[in-house]
Amino acid sequence: MELPFTKGLKSPPESLSDLGAIESLRVPGKEEFRELREQPTDPQAEQELINSIEQVYFSTDSFDIVKYELEKLPPVLNLQELEEYRDKLKQQQAAVSKKVADLILEKQPAYVKELERVTSLQTGLQLAAVICTNGRRHLNIAKEGFTQASLGLLANQRKRQLLIGLLKSLRTIKTLQRTDVRLSEMLEEEDYPGAIQLCLECQKAASTFKHYSCISELNSKLQDTLEQIEEQLDVALSKICKNFDINHYTKVQQAYRLLGKTQTAMDQLHMHFTQAIHNTVFQVVLGYVELCAGNTDTKFQKLQYKDLCTHVTPDSYIPCLADLCKALWEVMLSYYRTMEWHEKHDSEDTISASEGSNMMGTEETNFDRGYIKKKLEHGLTRIWQDVQLKVKTYLLGTDLSIFKYDDFIFVLDIISRLMQVGEEFCGSKSEVLQESIRKQSVNYFKNYHRTRLDELRMFLENETWELCPVKSNFSILQLHEFKFMEQSRSPSVSPSKQPASTSSKTVTLFEQYCSGGNPFEIQANHKDEETEDVLASNGYESDEQEKSAYQEYDSDSDVPEELKRDYVDEQTGDAPVKSVSRETLKSRKKSDYSLNKVNAPILTNTTLNVIRLVGKYMQMMNILKPIAFDVIHFMSQLFDYYLYAIYTFFGRNDSLESTGLGLSSSRLRTTLNRIQESLIDLEVSADPTSTLAAAEERKEKVPSPHLSHLVVLTSGDTLYGLAERVVATESLVFLAEQFEFLQPHLDAVMPAVKKPFLQQFYSQTVSTASELRKPIYWIVAGKAIDYEQMLLLMANVKWDVKEIMSQHNIYVDALLKEFEQFNRRLNEVSKRVWIPLPVSNILWEHCIRLANRTIVEGYANVKKCSNEGRALMQLDFQQFLMKLEKLTDIRPIPDKEFVETYIKAYYLTENDMERWIKEHREYSTKQLTNLVNVCLGSHINKKARQKLLAAIDDIDRPKR
């Protein structure tokens, strides 16, 4: 229950001390408290008195109560009122005092207890003061005796350490300020990794001491220095493109690795290689253009590379091309060695990474390595394409048709080696260069081949078919044009300079020239170093032969005109460059017979010229395989024309085919017809009304050659030009043998889709060369023996004799004399020209065959014949065979059965005769008819005769 007193106190004092501010308030003593408690009180009345007290008396603010009461007095004082008011105040005071006394008594135990606690606290504070006093006294003793001196030492040591650190910092700052000098020295020494390492360390140190004002600008200066180092590093990287140095490149790569810019370095490297290719080719071509121009006019330097190439003169074209390829080789070799360096160091990095434990660094290294590898592999094709385009532009700048053959071949050789470099460089097939050089080569080769065909016709028309004196061991590989076939197949070396022996392992150009040298070095005097030793030394194998030859020939009257003509240039075949002295001509003429003994190949100057042309064609084909088909096609035309000329000169005789012997095979006739239709221009003059297409077609053809008037084929003393026929025919056979020898090489370079053409050429043309022997030597055989005289002698013989004769007829002796004379003439001819055994056998075979057929024809002319006459025929023929076998070694005698079967048919019965006629169609109708007529009356009647003649007519009808 709330006390009324408290209700009247709106802001009661917090402690009794606050009441001291009220001067009129007196704290009652114990007695008074007792009295107050003893006085009967009305709590409600007391509360009302307390409430009636003015609020100002409860204010905590100090104020003068007396003054306040005095100010309240009215102007006019009334004693009674004053006394009443005083009594009221006393009552109020008494109520308040009583209330205070009650409160004090109520809080008396707490007050006592608190007073005791304060007293205890005062005692504790006094004890603490004593302890603190003692502690201070002891601390003062310690300070004076120990602590002050020790702390002084520690302070001095700390100051010393600070000064040492400061000295170190000052020395570092001094070093940083002198870094520029050392960096310059390291850059001059091309120690880029050391310079970058030093610069990075200086940057780190500068950031550490950035609080010093003396190096406030050093960071920016070092950054500028680092950028300058990167610029010089980029210049050093560009030097790699032309002359790769492994130590130099290692430093550059280490420097970029320190910078953390290995990928950027690879991008820059490819840009430098591209720029190096452009600058290199431009400077090379510009140097030659200015050198040939004879002045230093700067107008050439302002030209584009494409336009600059058109100013290269023909004389400097090949040296410039060689230098161009040499310079490009250096760039490509540098790139190749760059790749080698990365492959080697990548493997080393892989091994070191596998041994390390920093997985994060390993992954980053592998990523950089993979990027570099892909970039380098991609750069191979890109660089090779740039090289091809530059060389193609150079090639298109000049018309190659103005060059001689050897110069053109040399250009092709250089381009071939460049394409070989490209294939080894990046595996590319050099499509750009191939297509460019192929078009120019085909056009050049067409014109060149046309000129060579015209020259071949001229040679054939002026050829007297005399032997060209070559050694017995002559081989086409001894000719300059075929040297490339004996040498290494590696196109890295010129066909004229390849080594004779090769190792089993193929060595690439980059492996061969990695340490030095250049595959495009021009051998200025390579032609002078290469000599041919194919001509016989005066044609003699010994001095005795030469002496006897000079005794036999004492004048040069018999020297053939062919040998008097200048020889064709052995190098080019384009123009005569050598003149043969009179002594040489005589010695070569005298050497003919000695050649017979050593069995030297039979060939002429024209044959040798064709072989040289074939060698040149093969050189071009070997150097530039994409035109292999065109070259082989032109080579086949050389052989075709030579074969056609030999046939036209010595083998064309329509009377041969009328004999029915089939001397010219169907394959040979087909070949000759094909050559005539495709290659021979039979028109004497051009028709002005002909179409353009026909005119173009005629340009691809060559007029038919004509035999030289110096060649006489009508003299019986020379066996109708047998020596010339042998030389011509056997030179063709020799040429065919050389084509057979070259077939594997041609087949190796021929495109697969064109191989059927090559196979057809060999099967239908080359293989038919030897077949020309029969028709050519048949003409000689047909004129060498007087077969007509023998028929006349046989016509005078009486065959219807009644007795068996023991003596043969005179026509046999006459025929044998003809053969003996033929044998002598043959021996005389063999003194001039060695007659090979196949030729000798063919001549004898033809003569014997013609003689036997003449004998059968003579027997077929007999009107009357008896059994004894038939026996005489057998006697004559056996006598002929017996004597003939002594003249020739041919066995068996050709057509022996042809005669004997015809003689024996006389004795056949009717039925056997009919069957015999049907089986032996090799006899002519006249011969069969005469056989039937001669047998009439002996053992065949007229009816049988009619039957047999009808059978003969049936056989002859299909022929008609």
Buried (B, 14 or more C-beta within 10 A) or exposed (E): EEBBBEEBBEEEBEEBEEBEBBEEBEEBEEEBBEEBEEEEBEEEEBBEBBBEBEEEBBBEEEEEBEEEEEEEEEEEEEEEEEEEBEEEBEBBBBBBBBBBBBBBBEEEEEEEEEEEEEEEEEEEEEEEEEEEEEEEEEEEEEEEEEEEEEEEEEEEEEEEEEEEEEEEBEEBBEEBBEBEEBBEEBBEEBBBBBBBBBBBBBBEBBEEBEEBEEBEEBBEBBEEBBEBBBEBBBEBBBBBBBEBEEEBBEBBBBBBBBBEBBBEBBEBBBBBBBEBBEBBBBEBBBBBBBEBEEEEEEEBEEBEBEEBBEBBEEEBBBEBBBBBBBBBBBBBBBBBBBBBBBEEBBEEBEEEBEEEEEEEEBEEBBEBBEBBBEBBEEBBBEBBBBBBBBBBBBBBBBEBEEBEBBBBBBBBBBBBBBBBBBBBBBEBEBEBBBEBBBEBBBEBBBEBBBEBBEBBBEBBBBBBBBBBBBBEEBBBEBBBBBBBBEBBEBBBBBBBBBEEEEEEEEEBBBEBBBEEEBBBEBEEEEEEEEEEEBBBEBBBBEEEBBEBBBEEBEEEEEBBEBBEBEBBBBBBBBEEEEEBEEEBBBBBBBBBBBBBEBEBBBBBBBBBBBBBBBBBBBBBBBBBBBBBBBBBBBBBBBBBBBBBBBBBBBBEBEEBEEBEBEBBEEBBBEBBEBBBEEBBBEEEEEEEEEEEEEEEEBEBBBBBBEBBEBBEBEEEEBBBBBBBBBBBBBBBBBBBBBBEEBBEBBEEBBEEEBEEBBEEBBEBBBBBBBBBBBBBBBBBBBBBBBBEEBBEBBEEBEBEBEEEEEEBBEBBBBBBEBBEBBBEBBEBBBEBBBBBEEBBBBBBBBBBBBBBBBBBBBBBBBEEBBBBBBBBBEBBBEBBBEBBEEBBEBEEBBBBEBBBBBBBBBEBEBEEBBEBBEEBEBBBBEBBBBBBBBBEEEBBEEEBBEBBBEBBEEBBEEEE
